[in-house]
């Protein structure tokens, strides 16, 4: 996934000593309730379920 950050956001990251390049894994994207739509090249919102064990 490629995301264009605004110059303001990049500068804020740089001033905090953080790289303005970020890598987000597919698992993180899916956990946010999004999936990549390969037909459009965009992210699509999906319904999300959370399963827990006790």
PyMOL commands that set and color helices and strands:
alter all, ss='L'
color gray80, all
select helices_A, chain A and resi 7-15+26-31
alter helices_A, ss='H'
color red, helices_A
select strands_A, chain A and resi 34-37+42-45
alter strands_A, ss='S'
color yellow, strands_A
deselect
rebuild
show_as cartoon
